[in-house]
Amino acid sequence: MNCPWVWITFCVTCSTMVYGGKVLVLPVDGSHWVNMKVIIEELFSRGHQVTVLRSFNSWYIKETSAFYTSVTLNTESGFDEDLITTFVTQLLEIQREGKSAWTRFKLEMEQSKKACEIHEKTCRMLEQLFEDKDLIKSLQDANYDLFLTDPAIPGGVLLAHYLRLPLVFNVRWTSQGEGHFSIAPSPLSYVPMTGTELSDKMSFLERVLNIAIFGFTEYQIAQYIFPSYDALIKKYLGPDADFLSLFQAADLWLMRVDFVFEFPRPTMPNVVYMGGFQCRPAKPLPQHLEDFVQSSGEHGVVIMSLGTLIGELPPDLADEIAAAFAKLPQKVIWRHKGDRPATLGNNTLLVDWMPQNDLLGHPKIKLFVAHGGTNGVQEAIYHGVPILGLPLIFDQRDNLFRIEVRGAGKIVNFFTLNEDIFYQGIQEVLNEPSYRMNMQRLSRLHRDQPMKPLDSALFWIEFVMRHKGAAHLRTESYRLPWYSYHSVDVMLLLVGVVLIILGAFAALIRCLCCKLCLRTKGKCD
């Protein structure tokens, strides 16, 4: 009796599977590679062939791997280790000068200058790549089914269009800023700009600030980013192509957030949310870490990590942090590079690397001291561990602000930090139950989904492969000029029609009045 249904189920399942698809990947190095690698490994486990394009001076992206075949380009990366670590050090030094309008101006100018340098390197890399006819021909002859890239650096966007491949983004940031602003309607009345530390509930003055920062950001994009690629796009992609439309024409946006973390906002059919896709149930810790964690007894453990970009802290700040940790009854595991702090207590273990996800999932972890990178914040949400935030650069303060307004963490100003301020911040988050309760509520919301975020991401990647794109999910708004998108031409026409009608009515009234006056004058005569 059940055989027909089994057969139908088997046929439907087989019809939706992709066998041995070929995926070309141009990733962004550093912490961005950490989460791209998760997707690549999952693609490999499902039988797909993955080829990764990397520069000869790649930082995290290894030339040999069991999960992908690499093609090493004889060009410099625009996102190499030396450039980024030097840049981060400069940003930290500027911010330590104090909180003022001048400091903020210097910070913005330094970031704009470095962005120009990165884009110049990316343009040189792309030009050399497009001119390497043998490499381009080999990529074309490989008959890839899909191009996967991180649009924080636009090299993959341009190359995908040049090769005419279906394009999927692993995205939170594009080279123009937060990804939603490139693809979805973004009403500034309740969608805060990155860097404003505003929520979706803004006062009038906050909305003024939000719009002002939006205008300044658009100016920076037009001044420093678009011109870098104009000539390259016209030369290799044709006169009708423009920088922003190349992004908007992507088939699928795999967004590395969800609305447990992000403020609610308009979205689009080809945006798939996979926040926390890299998070997994905790694995057993290495024995030396497990022994250290168990030695904490009832007090538990605090862990601290400042991510992949922060090599080492200034010695005076490291000493202040170590002294605060030394006062705690908890044990501390601190991912720290550089010299051993002079004030380090016996309760603190320094490590070069830690299994962060596995530690956060351990029942004895009470607090996560973090810089606010997206990956770390998502892992803390997944495991329900409250955060004491030390934001340093880029989007970190905004990420932690989203946690703070939900009552699941607290931000401490890193650049006015001292032992007492840091110690009081730790005590508040450890001893006030609401922080842990609120984070565990976020964890429950995040986990309560019909499909795991990684499975959802892989389904949609394979969907694009099966159907050679997903144009039916993409609006045609990116083909419209700005005046058509905002219906300025329609409004001008309607205003013109109304003015013509009013003008004709006024002329008619004037004519009637004139005739009436002439008739009245004739009677008087």
ABEGO torsion letter per residue (X at the ends): XAAAAAAAAAAAAAAABBBGBBBBBBBBBEAAAAAAAAAAAAAAAAGBBBBBBBBAABAABBABBAABBBBBBABBBABBAAAAAAAAAAAAAAAAAEBBAAAAAAAAAAAAAAAAAAAAAAAAAAAAAAABAAAAAAAAAAGBABBBBBAABAAAAAAAAAAGBBBBBBBABBAAEBAAAAABBBBAAABBBBGAGBBABBBAAAAAAAAAAAAAAAAAAAAAAAAAAAAAAAAAAEAABBAAAAAAABABBBBABBAAABBBBBBBAABBBABGAABBBBBBBBAAAAAAAAAAEAAEBBBBBAEAABABBBAAAAAAAAAAAAABABBBBBBBBEBBBAABBAABBBBABBBAAAAAABAABABBBBAGBAAAAAAAAAAGBBBBBBBABEAAAAAAAAAAAAGABBBBBAAABBAAAAAAAAAAAAABAAAAAAAAAAAAAAABBABBAAAAAAAAAAAAAAAGEBAAABBAAAABBAAAAAGAAAAAAAAAAAAAAAAAAAAAAAAAAAAAAAAAAAAAX
